[in-house]
Amino acid sequence: MIRPCSAADFDQIHAVINDGAEAYRGLIPADRWHEPYMTRDELAVEIARGVRFSAFVADGELSGVMGVQDVEDVTLIRHAYVRTTHQGRGVGGQLLGHLMAGCHRPVLVGTWAAATWAIRFYEHHGFRLLSADDRTRLLHRYWSIPERQVETSVVLADQRWLDVYEVPCQFSDVDHSSDPDALTAYLDGVAELPTVLAYKAAVLDILDPNRGDRVLDVGCGLGDDVVQLARRVGPAGRVIALDYSRAMVERTSDRLEPGSPVSGVVGDARRLPFPDRLFDGCRSDKVLQHIDSPARAVTEMARVIREGGRVVIAEPDWRTFTVTAPVPEVGAVLGRYACDSIAAGWIGSAVGELLEEAGMDEVNVVRHRLVAEDLPTADRLFRVRDFVEGAGREGLMTPDQGLAWIEAAAAASEAGAFTAHLGLFVSSGVRG
């Protein structure tokens, strides 16, 4: 029979742990072995920290114990021991199965690296041994153990943890219906423009990730922002780089610094493949404009943020697009075309309200201006020539008018009399 333990079981729990720990004698480093292996005070501290024990009861006494501890967004399997007289009888497997059935979060378990039989036990029950980098990061984040124990331990994860951090979700044919190479060239072409660097720096400052934070980047693109996030959270943190396009996720991976704490996931912003309140922060940059149901994406970003975490979203409103020379009226036509041809070209000025509707507090909206002071930069940043051609196809101007405008814009640019700008809104909110 398996049942939860109560305070009345304290002595038996203590006895089972120290008897079962004999299996580790001679395997673990000598400086980590103590007599007794766990003192009564140490057990009391573990229970006070939230470890909840269950026991396998045989003939009226506890023959095996195993604990679970909820820490942040995961559940830890803690202190799994079986009396030496009952080892090899399936007691541990039954306890683990019973506890796993009641776990609704990703599950991690730590054990001694030298205890290969324990590692095989957990692998047999569906856990996977994680890398040394993941081990160190996770032990520092979720466990309170000495550094020496970190060095001599391993961590295994269940499938729920792997689904979140390691296994890409299903994705659509976006890579077959778009031109990833052209998008790469466009993103590279604008990434270093001063007007772009300015608002991106503002986004990072508002998000303000700390060392050890877990951060989600929705629409990671080529990964330049992911690199910056990884530097801020450090090796104890984690950045999840999500994009609808597998090609973009792969390009992000190519740009990462060695040892970066980053996992790439292919997924849909409207159906984020993560549990509630998982992340300390979330950023998204010019993604919502390209999808239908942007409100659903905002709701999803708010859902996966834990209390006190922040969502920061940068989006343009193409209704604000203007070109001051040579003919301002044509610039307004191009703005209307851009807004109508982009799935949610209006979204920038609406994100703040969507964050409030999603339950975010302390919502703040700051308007920036993306500015191009010559035609070549406007082409790189706004794809002005593409808009002229598209407006012509839609009958908003004739081909001759479009050509004449491009020629006049080039002349104005040469004379220093050309300016194009677009309103970009950086909206943020805090999870209450």
Disulfide bonds with the S-S distance in Angstrom:
none
